[in-house]
């Protein structure tokens, strides 16, 4: 018995290089399940020679991590560095395994911009269990190890020898599987965003360096001249930015459930074929208010320039952004912006969150007795997941049973779909209420344009939520609903042929149309306006 106790008390001694190798091997074997699933799909073990390729992938992954991590591993730094990497790998591997999340730069931006409420919905029991097994327990084992002491000359020679050996083996393994590797990286470049923890670490460095390069004290104007050329009564242009609503579940698009019964009774234009600019709020919202659409997407240019709201302000419009989400991602920084305040427990709000009907109430309050051209942007909470059941009042729970868990892996597909559809049903009510209010405003030319920022995956092919790289994103994440309501007075005063608008609605559209359509509606003359992207430009009566 005393021998056993003695063995348990003994702390194994390892060199920094050996400890780094052990952690690197562990990452390859235990923290990259989704990556290996993809590899096994491409290289079935039943095929001749596949095992050699699979082993080559494993060796290459391990050596890349080993060589990089060893640069930061000394006797004094190896444990802190490995602990941080283990925590990162444990966290990232949970989301890649559970939701099939790809951690590219966009996803890293999403994590950095996530507020406490959004983060809280992701802190599930499943995550804590995963962190315990793949984070805390390995760290406890690591802390039991003793890092060997060596004279600096011996340590330097050993590090050079290990590093050189790692480089040689890395090159050798790369050459061994070069043909397969190069083909896979060309055909499936997104797979690198599954390699944990390198996916998060590399993307984080890119985001931080890009932010440093793009940070400007003053944004570059999109235009230095913007002139209002209309002469009718004041305009009230309302743009509603939806959240996480996909076109597939939109009742007006022919979905087998009527999730938009109130909108179906309104005289409006529905656009069934609309693509988003991105698959996340961080990409789509800034893009929706820029002249760069998906086809000409330039994240750096969008970050460095002002937005559509600045052009409207330059033309003399009052501009107001009302937010019920996690912020405007820089779009509204230079115009008046307010946020729904759940702490006041106003109508439609609970402690911590407001339902989207609070946006309608704020719209009514802020647009009484308008005397000036005004644009109001309403940023919805919409269908933000994974807690779809929290996005609507109980009265709108038409489809049951619903998933009432933040961890979607604990719910069946139908209950997830039910909760998601109930949130759309409530959004239908919110948008209809806004239209009803605007329809009563006889002293202004009113219009409302709604578009969701991106879609959502609800478990199709094992994928949940959103944020996949656009190249591989499924239609559920990029195909979004859009509607446009125009008052009779704005149609008359601007000479817009409503029948023409309706006839063009079924053609393909995208977020790129929003910027120029709003400028056209506002009757603003500016060099940044492109009539070919204005959905009403060809429908003006001569």
NORCOR-V207193 format. One record per run of one state. SS is the DSSP state (2 for helix, 1 for strand, 0 for the rest). FROM is the first residue (numbers start at 1). LEN is the number of residues. If there is no record, write none. Layout:
BEGIN
ss:from:len
SS:FROM:LEN
SS:FROM:LEN
END
This chain:
BEGIN
ss:from:len
0:1:1
2:2:8
0:10:3
1:13:2
0:15:1
2:16:15
0:31:2
2:33:10
0:43:7
2:50:21
0:71:7
2:78:21
0:99:6
2:105:9
0:114:2
2:116:7
0:123:2
2:125:20
0:145:1
1:146:2
0:148:4
2:152:25
0:177:1
2:178:10
0:188:1
2:189:6
0:195:3
2:198:17
0:215:5
1:220:1
0:221:5
1:226:3
0:229:6
1:235:8
0:243:4
2:247:3
0:250:1
2:251:3
0:254:9
2:263:3
0:266:3
1:269:3
0:272:2
1:274:2
0:276:5
2:281:8
0:289:10
2:299:6
1:305:1
0:306:2
2:308:7
0:315:3
1:318:6
0:324:12
1:336:4
0:340:2
2:342:3
0:345:4
1:349:2
0:351:2
1:353:2
0:355:2
2:357:10
0:367:7
1:374:6
0:380:8
2:388:3
0:391:3
2:394:3
0:397:11
2:408:3
0:411:2
2:413:27
0:440:5
1:445:8
0:453:4
1:457:2
0:459:1
2:460:3
0:463:1
1:464:2
0:466:9
2:475:4
1:479:1
0:480:2
1:482:5
0:487:1
2:488:7
0:495:1
1:496:1
0:497:1
2:498:6
0:504:5
1:509:2
0:511:1
2:512:10
0:522:2
1:524:3
0:527:4
2:531:3
0:534:3
2:537:3
1:540:1
0:541:2
END
